[in-house]
Amino acid sequence: MCETSTRGLITAAFGPALKGETDYAHDLVSHLTSDMLLLADGAFDSNKLLADVVAQGAQLLIRATSTRRPPVLALLPDGSYLTRIGGVRLRVVEAEIRSRTAGDDFGGTYRLLTTLSD
């Protein structure tokens, strides 16, 4: 776990490959504080990890896996919506992101889960 702008190391977890990345992520949750925002990619959107991060008091912004389709509980004026996953109230932001490089176009729709409400 590192601080984004300075890349300062906060903590780390490692060990045998029998234990996966998401298992190691759970080991790091206790190092989160209420003034932190956890940014994570799609493999880290498990219900338990979301609940553990929120219970620790940190905010989160995590890209959901492409197969996760959370229920829409309330639509918000900006097009995002509220949902509940694993007992955690979240805002879902869906964004179409495209990038063009020399000769290639790529991108897709991304679904972001966050505790940030505004």
C-alpha positions as protocol buffer text, in pm:
chain_id: "A"
residue {
  index: 1
  type: MET
  ca { x: 0 y: 0 z: 0 }
}
residue {
  index: 2
  type: CYS
  ca { x: 151 y: 333 z: -100 }
}
residue {
  index: 3
  type: GLU
  ca { x: 64 y: 700 z: -94 }
}
residue {
  index: 4
  type: THR
  ca { x: -19 y: 803 z: -449 }
}
residue {
  index: 5
  type: SER
  ca { x: 145 y: 1142 z: -500 }
}
residue {
  index: 6
  type: THR
  ca { x: 471 y: 1075 z: -315 }
}
residue {
  index: 7
  type: ARG
  ca { x: 466 y: 698 z: -367 }
}
residue {
  index: 8
  type: GLY
  ca { x: 563 y: 665 z: -4 }
}
residue {
  index: 9
  type: LEU
  ca { x: 528 y: 308 z: 118 }
}
residue {
  index: 10
  type: ILE
  ca { x: 271 y: 268 z: 397 }
}
residue {
  index: 11
  type: THR
  ca { x: 282 y: -109 z: 435 }
}
residue {
  index: 12
  type: ALA
  ca { x: 326 y: -427 z: 233 }
}
residue {
  index: 13
  type: ALA
  ca { x: 221 y: -790 z: 243 }
}
residue {
  index: 14
  type: PHE
  ca { x: 375 y: -1080 z: 59 }
}
residue {
  index: 15
  type: GLY
  ca { x: 412 y: -1454 z: 80 }
}
residue {
  index: 16
  type: PRO
  ca { x: 345 y: -1772 z: -113 }
}
residue {
  index: 17
  type: ALA
  ca { x: 136 y: -1766 z: -432 }
}
residue {
  index: 18
  type: LEU
  ca { x: -111 y: -2004 z: -265 }
}
residue {
  index: 19
  type: LYS
  ca { x: -253 y: -1695 z: -100 }
}
residue {
  index: 20
  type: GLY
  ca { x: -385 y: -1457 z: -366 }
}
residue {
  index: 21
  type: GLU
  ca { x: -369 y: -1078 z: -408 }
}
residue {
  index: 22
  type: THR
  ca { x: -713 y: -1023 z: -260 }
}
residue {
  index: 23
  type: ASP
  ca { x: -622 y: -1225 z: 48 }
}
residue {
  index: 24
  type: TYR
  ca { x: -313 y: -1009 z: 97 }
}
residue {
  index: 25
  type: ALA
  ca { x: -529 y: -699 z: 48 }
}
residue {
  index: 26
  type: HIS
  ca { x: -738 y: -804 z: 349 }
}
residue {
  index: 27
  type: ASP
  ca { x: -415 y: -818 z: 552 }
}
residue {
  index: 28
  type: LEU
  ca { x: -351 y: -450 z: 470 }
}
residue {
  index: 29
  type: VAL
  ca { x: -695 y: -312 z: 558 }
}
residue {
  index: 30
  type: SER
  ca { x: -601 y: -258 z: 923 }
}
residue {
  index: 31
  type: HIS
  ca { x: -345 y: 3 z: 808 }
}
residue {
  index: 32
  type: LEU
  ca { x: -613 y: 226 z: 653 }
}
residue {
  index: 33
  type: THR
  ca { x: -723 y: 534 z: 844 }
}
residue {
  index: 34
  type: SER
  ca { x: -1024 y: 762 z: 822 }
}
residue {
  index: 35
  type: ASP
  ca { x: -831 y: 1024 z: 623 }
}
residue {
  index: 36
  type: MET
  ca { x: -742 y: 779 z: 343 }
}
residue {
  index: 37
  type: LEU
  ca { x: -901 y: 701 z: 7 }
}
residue {
  index: 38
  type: LEU
  ca { x: -834 y: 349 z: -117 }
}
residue {
  index: 39
  type: LEU
  ca { x: -801 y: 321 z: -496 }
}
residue {
  index: 40
  type: ALA
  ca { x: -821 y: -33 z: -629 }
}
residue {
  index: 41
  type: ASP
  ca { x: -877 y: -225 z: -950 }
}
residue {
  index: 42
  type: GLY
  ca { x: -1147 y: -474 z: -1042 }
}
residue {
  index: 43
  type: ALA
  ca { x: -1011 y: -780 z: -865 }
}
residue {
  index: 44
  type: PHE
  ca { x: -1057 y: -603 z: -531 }
}
residue {
  index: 45
  type: ASP
  ca { x: -1434 y: -543 z: -538 }
}
residue {
  index: 46
  type: SER
  ca { x: -1531 y: -835 z: -314 }
}
residue {
  index: 47
  type: ASN
  ca { x: -1819 y: -774 z: -74 }
}
residue {
  index: 48
  type: LYS
  ca { x: -1599 y: -857 z: 226 }
}
residue {
  index: 49
  type: LEU
  ca { x: -1317 y: -623 z: 124 }
}
residue {
  index: 50
  type: LEU
  ca { x: -1564 y: -338 z: 61 }
}
residue {
  index: 51
  type: ALA
  ca { x: -1721 y: -392 z: 404 }
}
residue {
  index: 52
  type: ASP
  ca { x: -1381 y: -422 z: 577 }
}
residue {
  index: 53
  type: VAL
  ca { x: -1253 y: -96 z: 424 }
}
residue {
  index: 54
  type: VAL
  ca { x: -1568 y: 93 z: 524 }
}
residue {
  index: 55
  type: ALA
  ca { x: -1556 y: -56 z: 876 }
}
residue {
  index: 56
  type: GLN
  ca { x: -1199 y: 73 z: 907 }
}
residue {
  index: 57
  type: GLY
  ca { x: -1330 y: 424 z: 833 }
}
residue {
  index: 58
  type: ALA
  ca { x: -1149 y: 481 z: 501 }
}
residue {
  index: 59
  type: GLN
  ca { x: -1317 y: 596 z: 181 }
}
residue {
  index: 60
  type: LEU
  ca { x: -1290 y: 384 z: -133 }
}
residue {
  index: 61
  type: LEU
  ca { x: -1299 y: 411 z: -511 }
}
residue {
  index: 62
  type: ILE
  ca { x: -1278 y: 69 z: -670 }
}
residue {
  index: 63
  type: ARG
  ca { x: -1334 y: -38 z: -1029 }
}
residue {
  index: 64
  type: ALA
  ca { x: -1594 y: -312 z: -1032 }
}
residue {
  index: 65
  type: THR
  ca { x: -1544 y: -629 z: -1229 }
}
residue {
  index: 66
  type: SER
  ca { x: -1728 y: -630 z: -1561 }
}
residue {
  index: 67
  type: THR
  ca { x: -1972 y: -895 z: -1437 }
}
residue {
  index: 68
  type: ARG
  ca { x: -2084 y: -704 z: -1128 }
}
residue {
  index: 69
  type: ARG
  ca { x: -2420 y: -539 z: -1189 }
}
residue {
  index: 70
  type: PRO
  ca { x: -2528 y: -377 z: -860 }
}
residue {
  index: 71
  type: PRO
  ca { x: -2897 y: -299 z: -810 }
}
residue {
  index: 72
  type: VAL
  ca { x: -3005 y: 61 z: -867 }
}
residue {
  index: 73
  type: LEU
  ca { x: -3162 y: 188 z: -543 }
}
residue {
  index: 74
  type: ALA
  ca { x: -3179 y: 557 z: -637 }
}
residue {
  index: 75
  type: LEU
  ca { x: -3076 y: 752 z: -946 }
}
residue {
  index: 76
  type: LEU
  ca { x: -2877 y: 1070 z: -885 }
}
residue {
  index: 77
  type: PRO
  ca { x: -2897 y: 1387 z: -1099 }
}
residue {
  index: 78
  type: ASP
  ca { x: -2549 y: 1335 z: -1249 }
}
residue {
  index: 79
  type: GLY
  ca { x: -2639 y: 988 z: -1384 }
}
residue {
  index: 80
  type: SER
  ca { x: -2468 y: 793 z: -1106 }
}
residue {
  index: 81
  type: TYR
  ca { x: -2676 y: 583 z: -870 }
}
residue {
  index: 82
  type: LEU
  ca { x: -2686 y: 449 z: -516 }
}
residue {
  index: 83
  type: THR
  ca { x: -2664 y: 80 z: -438 }
}
residue {
  index: 84
  type: ARG
  ca { x: -2596 y: -153 z: -148 }
}
residue {
  index: 85
  type: ILE
  ca { x: -2333 y: -426 z: -173 }
}
residue {
  index: 86
  type: GLY
  ca { x: -2252 y: -653 z: 118 }
}
residue {
  index: 87
  type: GLY
  ca { x: -2434 y: -420 z: 355 }
}
residue {
  index: 88
  type: VAL
  ca { x: -2236 y: -117 z: 235 }
}
residue {
  index: 89
  type: ARG
  ca { x: -2409 y: 185 z: 81 }
}
residue {
  index: 90
  type: LEU
  ca { x: -2218 y: 291 z: -231 }
}
residue {
  index: 91
  type: ARG
  ca { x: -2239 y: 529 z: -520 }
}
residue {
  index: 92
  type: VAL
  ca { x: -2188 y: 377 z: -865 }
}
residue {
  index: 93
  type: VAL
  ca { x: -2038 y: 587 z: -1144 }
}
residue {
  index: 94
  type: GLU
  ca { x: -2038 y: 443 z: -1494 }
}
residue {
  index: 95
  type: ALA
  ca { x: -1803 y: 601 z: -1745 }
}
residue {
  index: 96
  type: GLU
  ca { x: -1714 y: 537 z: -2107 }
}
residue {
  index: 97
  type: ILE
  ca { x: -1340 y: 582 z: -2145 }
}
residue {
  index: 98
  type: ARG
  ca { x: -1172 y: 582 z: -2486 }
}
residue {
  index: 99
  type: SER
  ca { x: -809 y: 635 z: -2574 }
}
residue {
  index: 100
  type: ARG
  ca { x: -646 y: 685 z: -2911 }
}
residue {
  index: 101
  type: THR
  ca { x: -280 y: 613 z: -2969 }
}
residue {
  index: 102
  type: ALA
  ca { x: -76 y: 586 z: -3287 }
}
residue {
  index: 103
  type: GLY
  ca { x: -303 y: 362 z: -3491 }
}
residue {
  index: 104
  type: ASP
  ca { x: -501 y: 208 z: -3204 }
}
residue {
  index: 105
  type: ASP
  ca { x: -829 y: 294 z: -3035 }
}
residue {
  index: 106
  type: PHE
  ca { x: -919 y: 119 z: -2714 }
}
residue {
  index: 107
  type: GLY
  ca { x: -1133 y: 162 z: -2406 }
}
residue {
  index: 108
  type: GLY
  ca { x: -1467 y: 61 z: -2270 }
}
residue {
  index: 109
  type: THR
  ca { x: -1727 y: 116 z: -2004 }
}
residue {
  index: 110
  type: TYR
  ca { x: -1603 y: 122 z: -1647 }
}
residue {
  index: 111
  type: ARG
  ca { x: -1816 y: 86 z: -1335 }
}
residue {
  index: 112
  type: LEU
  ca { x: -1668 y: 256 z: -1029 }
}
residue {
  index: 113
  type: LEU
  ca { x: -1784 y: 186 z: -674 }
}
residue {
  index: 114
  type: THR
  ca { x: -1728 y: 460 z: -419 }
}
residue {
  index: 115
  type: THR
  ca { x: -1823 y: 571 z: -73 }
}
residue {
  index: 116
  type: LEU
  ca { x: -1775 y: 934 z: -182 }
}
residue {
  index: 117
  type: SER
  ca { x: -2116 y: 1092 z: -199 }
}
residue {
  index: 118
  type: ASP
  ca { x: -2045 y: 1419 z: -379 }
}
